[in-house]
Amino acid sequence: MNQKKKNQPGFTLIELLVVATIIIILTTLGLVSYRTVMKKSKQAKCQADIEAVRQALVMRRSDGSSYPGATAWATLINTTLADYLPSGESFTEQSPAVYSYDAVNTAVMASNCGGETFTASLP
């Protein structure tokens, strides 16, 4: 009566463990790829932001004004360069990136952008 049937339907424990291991490996690879893509996306956003601000500063200067003196980033974006930046863009909400304007060296900087720091110098 204790005889096993050779043709029992279902999967063996080894087959189930192999499938679970494959799923875990594929999930891990997907998460690593996702993190890499998100990091590169943040870096590209920071680079695009500082380039837009750099171009706005250059346009402001070509209109006859000089580069602004030392000012807070929010003031620079919301008042000084408001007419030169694309409408609807937000250059202050990119957390945890930190943007700054260096009036002495005339440069726009973005730090903590996916572990990188970017600088755009003004002519």
C-alpha positions as CSV (number, residue, x, y, z in Angstrom):
1,M,0.0,0.0,0.0
2,N,2.9,2.4,0.5
3,Q,4.0,2.1,-3.1
4,K,4.7,5.4,-5.0
5,K,3.2,6.1,-8.3
6,K,5.8,6.8,-10.9
7,N,3.6,9.1,-13.0
8,Q,2.4,11.4,-10.4
9,P,1.4,14.9,-11.8
10,G,3.2,17.9,-10.4
11,F,6.7,19.3,-10.0
12,T,9.5,18.0,-7.9
13,L,11.0,20.2,-5.1
14,I,14.2,20.6,-7.2
15,E,12.3,21.9,-10.2
16,L,10.5,24.4,-8.0
17,L,13.8,25.6,-6.4
18,V,15.4,26.0,-9.8
19,V,12.6,28.1,-11.1
20,A,12.5,30.3,-7.9
21,T,16.3,30.8,-8.2
22,I,16.0,31.9,-11.8
23,I,13.2,34.4,-10.9
24,I,15.3,35.8,-8.0
25,I,18.3,36.3,-10.3
26,L,16.3,38.0,-13.0
27,T,14.6,40.3,-10.5
28,T,18.0,41.3,-9.1
29,L,19.4,42.1,-12.5
30,G,16.3,44.1,-13.3
31,L,16.6,46.2,-10.1
32,V,20.3,46.9,-10.8
33,S,19.5,48.0,-14.3
34,Y,16.6,50.2,-13.0
35,R,18.9,51.9,-10.5
36,T,21.5,52.6,-13.2
37,V,18.9,54.1,-15.5
38,M,17.5,56.3,-12.7
39,K,21.0,57.6,-11.8
40,K,21.8,58.5,-15.4
41,S,18.4,60.1,-15.7
42,K,19.1,62.4,-12.7
43,Q,22.5,63.3,-14.1
44,A,21.0,64.2,-17.5
45,K,18.3,66.3,-15.8
46,C,20.9,68.2,-13.8
47,Q,23.1,68.8,-16.9
48,A,20.1,70.0,-18.9
49,D,19.0,72.3,-16.0
50,I,22.4,74.0,-15.6
51,E,22.8,74.3,-19.4
52,A,19.4,76.1,-19.6
53,V,20.3,78.4,-16.8
54,R,23.7,79.1,-18.4
55,Q,22.1,79.9,-21.7
56,A,19.6,82.2,-19.9
57,L,22.5,84.1,-18.3
58,V,24.2,84.5,-21.6
59,M,21.0,85.8,-23.3
60,R,20.5,88.2,-20.4
61,R,24.0,89.5,-20.9
62,S,23.6,89.8,-24.6
63,D,20.6,92.0,-24.0
64,G,22.9,94.6,-22.4
65,S,22.8,93.5,-18.8
66,S,25.7,92.2,-16.9
67,Y,25.9,88.8,-15.1
68,P,24.1,89.1,-11.8
69,G,26.1,89.4,-8.6
70,A,25.9,87.0,-5.8
71,T,22.3,86.0,-5.3
72,A,20.3,83.1,-4.0
73,W,19.4,80.4,-6.5
74,A,15.6,80.9,-6.1
75,T,16.0,84.6,-6.6
76,L,18.1,84.0,-9.7
77,I,15.6,81.6,-11.2
78,N,12.3,83.3,-10.2
79,T,13.1,86.9,-10.8
80,T,16.4,87.7,-12.5
81,L,16.1,85.0,-15.3
82,A,12.4,84.6,-15.3
83,D,12.0,86.1,-18.8
84,Y,14.9,84.0,-20.3
85,L,14.0,80.5,-19.0
86,P,11.4,78.2,-20.6
87,S,8.0,78.6,-18.9
88,G,6.9,75.6,-16.8
89,E,10.4,74.5,-16.0
90,S,11.3,74.0,-12.3
91,F,14.9,74.3,-11.4
92,T,14.4,74.3,-7.6
93,E,12.5,71.1,-7.0
94,Q,15.1,68.6,-8.2
95,S,15.7,66.9,-4.8
96,P,18.3,66.1,-3.6
97,A,20.3,68.0,-6.2
98,V,21.7,71.3,-5.1
99,Y,22.1,74.1,-7.7
100,S,24.2,77.2,-7.2
101,Y,25.5,80.2,-9.1
102,D,29.1,81.4,-8.6
103,A,29.2,85.1,-9.4
104,V,32.9,85.4,-8.9
105,N,33.9,82.6,-11.3
106,T,30.7,83.1,-13.4
107,A,29.6,79.4,-13.3
108,V,26.5,77.5,-12.7
109,M,26.8,74.3,-10.7
110,A,24.7,71.3,-9.8
111,S,25.9,69.0,-7.1
112,N,24.6,65.7,-5.7
113,C,23.2,64.7,-9.1
114,G,23.3,60.9,-9.0
115,G,26.6,61.1,-7.2
116,E,28.1,63.6,-9.6
117,T,28.8,67.4,-9.7
118,F,28.4,69.4,-12.9
119,T,29.6,72.9,-13.8
120,A,28.8,75.1,-16.7
121,S,31.1,78.1,-17.1
122,L,29.9,81.3,-18.6
123,P,31.8,83.1,-21.4
